[in-house]
Amino acid sequence: MSETLSVEIRSLAELTAHDGAQWNDWARADPDLSSPYFRWEFARTAGAICPGSAVAVFKRDGRVVGYYPHQRRGGTIQPLAAPMNDYHGVIGPKDQKPSMQEAARLLGAPRFAAAAWIGEAPEQMPRNNSVVSIVPDEGGFDAWYARRRKAFPKYFKDKERSRRGLDGAFKTVEIEICLHDHALLERLIIEKSEQYRRTGLHDIFACGWTGPVLHALMDCEGEDGFGASMAVLRVDGRVVAMEYSMHAGRHFHLWFPVYNQEVARWSPGIVLTQETIRLGSERGYRTFDYGVGVGGYYKKYYDDGGLATVEGVVARPGVSRALCATMSAAVGLAGRERAQRLRTSTRRRWAVIEACETSLAGRASGALRAAVDMVRK
């Protein structure tokens, strides 16, 4: 007789210390779940702030076999802290936890959305590979850098010139990582918001709840060094590049970078990233994670091979067909390849807007700005 799979929806605040310990034990036992996003501390901290947050507790014949932290936006279930959540999936034993289809069916929402799902998922959904740099135990940063430089000599020679250019143009060049500095984080949020508006993207920090999540994570100290921090590059005492990251165990997730356009010719963001890998490896970190390989031309030069993630929406019968028909009509005059790109771009833009904005007015305003920007392009 097959086991019965069921789900219980609970508040993250209701979970016990035993639940949290089981959660982290499962995450540590599965290399695919090594990212800090799969830690109990991330869900507990973000869930206290994210609107509509909850956790699905999956059971087989009464035994807990998985946890899935998420948020609801109308008829859509999204990963907790979306659109900032770079990895998501059910935390549980690989051979017992539910697949994406099973989770979607049990949760019962019209739409179950994922941007980078790790775990079993429908075959027809698009796959994207995550980008990671893996520093070996033997040889450390020097061995890693020699391997990447051999693979892409022209690129890394150019970045070495950038570093020499910084050293020659300024009296002092200082780089620090793992800083718990809320003033720096607030400055990064402001500059990141300006970047989103300048490039026509939806400002994810304008909705009011996303920034506090980052601040709260930086105050969190959990098992295996779970936490979040800032890295900063200063020239002559002036900040020209920053990055907010999250880490746990030996996994260091590079999350929100920003740099000063005035010194762009010296690639300050790349210099900071490489120095973060060097300094981080000295602290024992071995996997430096950039998220999925979407955006950032430079990522391919640093990629030692990551995980396959799944992007898409599981919709109840009838919902996906109606959405597809509407989209097809909208792009019917475009070529097939261009139409597919437009569908993907539109879906991603809407997912960000839907995740950030909790009011109908906010979603309508965001959708209007996105439509105007797409028409301009």
Stockholm file with secondary structure:
# STOCKHOLM 1.0

chainA/1-377         MSETLSVEIRSLAELTAHDGAQWNDWARADPDLSSPYFRWEFARTAGAICPGSAVAVFKRDGRVVGYYPHQRRGGTIQPLAAPMNDYHGVIGPKDQKPSMQEAARLLGAPRFAAAAWIGEAPEQMPRNNSVVSIVPDEGGFDAWYARRRKAFPKYFKDKERSRRGLDGAFKTVEIEICLHDHALLERLIIEKSEQYRRTGLHDIFACGWTGPVLHALMDCEGEDGFGASMAVLRVDGRVVAMEYSMHAGRHFHLWFPVYNQEVARWSPGIVLTQETIRLGSERGYRTFDYGVGVGGYYKKYYDDGGLATVEGVVARPGVSRALCATMSAAVGLAGRERAQRLRTSTRRRWAVIEACETSLAGRASGALRAAVDMVRK
#=GR chainA/1-377 SS CCCCEEEEEECGGGCCHHHHHHHHHHHHHCGGGCSGGGSHHHHHHHHTTSTTEEEEEEEETTEEEEEEEEEEETTEEEETTTTSCCCBCCBSCTTTSCCHHHHHHHHCCSEEEEEEECSCCCTTSCEEEEEEEECCTTTHHHHHHHHHHHHSHHHHHHHHHHHHHHHHHSSCEEEEEEECCHHHHHHHHHHHHHHHHHTTCCCTTTTSSHHHHHHHHHHCCCGGGCEEEEEEEEETTEEEEEEEEEEETTEEEEEEEEECGGGGGGCHHHHHHHHHHHHHHHTTCCEEEEEESSSCGGGGGGCCCCCEEEEEEEECTTHHHHHHHHHHHHTTTSCHHHHHHHHHHHHHHHHHHHHHCCSHHHHHHHHHHHHHHHHHC
#=GC SS_cons         CCCCEEEEEECGGGCCHHHHHHHHHHHHHCGGGCSGGGSHHHHHHHHTTSTTEEEEEEEETTEEEEEEEEEEETTEEEETTTTSCCCBCCBSCTTTSCCHHHHHHHHCCSEEEEEEECSCCCTTSCEEEEEEEECCTTTHHHHHHHHHHHHSHHHHHHHHHHHHHHHHHSSCEEEEEEECCHHHHHHHHHHHHHHHHHTTCCCTTTTSSHHHHHHHHHHCCCGGGCEEEEEEEEETTEEEEEEEEEEETTEEEEEEEEECGGGGGGCHHHHHHHHHHHHHHHTTCCEEEEEESSSCGGGGGGCCCCCEEEEEEEECTTHHHHHHHHHHHHTTTSCHHHHHHHHHHHHHHHHHHHHHCCSHHHHHHHHHHHHHHHHHC
//
